[in-house]
């Protein structure tokens, strides 16, 4: 890699394992002009709250923020699907000059009457923060008039990065929690935090937990329902995946209701199994643990023979990872290892120092670890490491494809289950069908190699 | 005809925001990096939206404003961003578009850019053009046209007369752009087409990540546009001030405005215009294509005669598609757009004249909630538009013909050819086959001969 690819201001955010004592710069604002892959505060809030399917999600601002987040995620619902609609106050010039509160109130009024949601979230966008609309006052007024919670989400895009948006979402959620009836909840009960039911994953995860005898009180927020979240404080334990996004809520619930939390990941078989074991350990019940073990045995028994063909085909191939939250990266590293593949680059948009230190622990020497990367850096790393497959999101896909590199979508738009034991097989399949495609024989990168050899 | 309630809220918008259009237009200028002055999220969201259609990288830089910049102004970050883009991308030009945030906090972008020039620029610095694109005033189409106009305004100067014509082709597919260029070449017309993203957003597989992808309207061409023989500007709902009017008013370049050449009559008009400008008759190739198109329309007309369609999207595209549908015997019963030029209805009436087609319901400034509501009152056989109409088409169990932008649920959206006799041929086949396929699959018999 030409180090010139990395802007001076960003040099601390790119580290090679083993080159020096580990130290990385992270959790800072994106550098102007660097073409960050990150979005904004609004995006963080929208990601967390979006899957609550019986709530109205009204974006207060000009049209862009609402239209770019209309039904773009595979966050499925088993019932109502209000979340798949895109609602906006579509602010116009006059609203910006004279204020948008009246329009917001009228929009809420007609949308709540039309869709009869069980709650409404009102997302603040950049200019709402500037023109000074009193979101809270409007929400209170409408809430009183309509008899449902109407919650402001302070997600002005410029007020930090995606993490600030996660916090704003968790704050909004925390005002829902604690308002429902908790009667009849089992002592072996959990809330699932930080799974968004992409492609139906939370249904799979719920099934695993239910098989070992655990009751799920609330999905937060995949296939989420307002009433479930309102009684989430009745659960005995918060099980938190994607901790960047929802840990804040777990912390609030710990403080307010004394509910402990554990961090888990459902990607890859080790982490999936550990997710079940750690819940069983928490409740300290040998029967739960026994059931968890037998579930894992059963699932692995079915999975391992099926994985064999993929492992043989993928052995020794090199993978690069660039994802939103660092926690997902840990699981992906393990998942690639299970396929006998080598991870040569790993990065995230929003990792913390602790996340990166942990990443450093689990990666091999020479692995590039990067925070808040951009297309020029990612493409340079891909080239330098001669990567065989890149795993990331929509914005990373054309970078890989343009350079003739296989790709696995591991983002919020995907339509395949990648969590749990089933997900491991799907993941292997996804990687396999891309890496082994004959199309790579024709791309310039490999074509020139073939003609040279 | 139904009377629509006047809703305050927007549900499933049929429009995008202004800076997205500006970013696309800037991507069509050679050596240009689009740059949004605003929050980081704007650039990222738009990149994702554009990538999902073109399946190409598009690096849109951002000044990534944070809270303190929103309070004290975004000047420092805009300058830092320009410096960083210059350092990493070595662009020939940077196209700066504002966003609602920076318009609302009142950043004076021309002044900041002047300061930047004085403080940092030398002879190797890229040019910087700017356009004001607050998303609370207009749609992506206004952003697209404004960026095109701003670039012409800021780059072109008095120029020696030359033989080229300027073609401002509007927001069309990359296949459409290539087609227009072929037509000009076949007529022997020298041209500068702008913005030309036919390569920058539809390029080949590469060995190196392109800092700035190859292609685009050359800067030198834009500088000399004032000396052109004429300008052709496509679009029937254009605003009063455009790149074409700027060149006409400043440098006296003859301006011809015409609708997008979609369907027979609009293409005929376009070809006539090229004949007038070049003094040459329409080349054989197009005479042949026109003949085959009409022959195909005759062969297939009974499958689709009297079918009823809903058409939506950008106003200019909808006008063209409505014309094509009416020519092939499909009734456009509802024409809808999130744009509001004020010229939509009149333009539709004009292109339908003489085609024995009743005037459809024409709605500007509507969302998909309105469109679905209106469509439900009509008996509709097909939905013609971009991917975002899929949800209501599916609910109503109406087959869908994909045209325009964005195509997020099929491959090859950028390769859809809408223009000219060739485009009409492709769309005619697609529309007719869609109707035949539905009839075939709805039938319990399983005909293999339709």
Interface residues (C-beta under 8 A of the other chain):
Chain A: X5 X7 X9 X29 X30 X31 X32 X33 X34 X35 X36 X37 X38 X39 X40 X41 X42 X43 X58 X61 X62 X63 X64 X65 X66 X67 X68 X69 X70 X71 X72 X84 X85 X86 X87 X88 X89 X90 X91 X92 X93 X95 X96 X103 X106 X107 X108 X110 X111 X125 X126 X127 X129 X130 X131 X156 X157 X158 X159 X160 X161 X374 X375 X376 X379 X380 X383 X394 X395 X397 X398 X399 X401 X402 X403 X404 X442 X443 X444 X445 X448
Chain B: X7 X8 X9 X10 X11 X12 X13 X15 X16 X17 X19 X20 X35 X38 X39 X40 X41 X42 X43 X44 X45 X46 X47 X48 X49 X51 X52 X55 X56 X57 X58 X59 X60 X61 X62 X63 X64 X65 X66 X67 X69 X70 X77 X78 X80 X81 X82 X83 X84 X85 X87 X88 X89 X99 X100 X101 X104 X105 X134 X135 X136 X137 X139 X203 X205 X206 X207 X208 X209 X210 X211 X388 X391
